[in-house]
Amino acid sequence: MAPLTPDDFEEQALAQMDLLYGLACHLCHDPVLAQDLVQEAYLKAFRARASFLAGTSMRAWMAAILRNACYDHWRRSRWIDPRVRADEMARPDPRPAQDPRALADPALERALAGLPEKQRLVLVLFYVEEWSYEEISQALSVPKGTLGVWLKRAKERLRSALQEER
Amino acid sequence: MMAPDEEQELLGRLADLPRLTAPEGLRMRVAEALAREKAGNRAARPAWGWMALAATFILLGLLVALAPGSPLQGPNASQAVAASAAAPMDRTLALASEGPSLERMADEVLAEQRSRQAHRIYQSLEFQGEGLDLALAY
């Protein structure tokens, strides 16, 4: 299958911008930083467009690139020591959410922000963005079987966090 | 363990979270960044058209240079053979016009040979003489 032409890439990828921006806000809790990360992700994706497999989900591929861009940013800014193992990156972010979503349900948003990154992403992608397991599995590079476990834990943790809020 | 109604309520709240819309400024920034990237790609891409044109000119130049009778070309093979064949003939004719006999030419060759032999013998004697001088000195 021929790689994406620059114009094809632009057409397909730019259609995912709202989604990517929302994900970036969930990942970094900073709308300004989220915009930088989205732009960086687009440039990275453009340069790597030959590696996109035709027939797979463009938004899942872009989400994976965005997530890696976030990790790179964290490493660069030393929020997370690069020697920390990948699973330890999933620690909760103590900062409150600053994106406009917080206005809709501030308690829920704060509880979400307190979840480890993986659990937060799984919940958002599955219940808010209504992605399939297949796409989430591709975006987060985890087997589909693991997603079910993460979702269950994420929901329980979210419920506990909400109960603590009350 | 979460009760079913509790779970339903939680999922309802999650589903009610509004989806964010990317700011217009971000769209413009990304579009501009992608346009710059595309322009950079175009600049970095080799100009195949110009390269093909240059190759055509080089080929044409070679064809002209190698064409028979071209002023850029040296003597061709037959001309070179004729010239090399003509050279000794010219020399012979020149010698004949000067009138040297075969005998005289043979004498010249022999004299030259003798002179070379004499030189070699002289050198050898000289070497031996030096050796003898050395031996006498000791």
Interface residues (C-beta under 8 A of the other chain):
Chain A: P6 E10 L14 M17 D18 L19 L20 Y21 G22 C25 Q35 V38 Q39 Y42 L43 F46 R47 D99 P100 R101 A104 D105 L108 E109 L123 Y127 V128 E129 K155 E156 L158 R159 L162
Chain B: M2 E6 E7 L10 L11 R13 L14 A15 D16 L17 P18 R19 L20 T21 A22 P23 G25 L26 R27 R29 V30 A31 A33 L34 E37 K38 N41
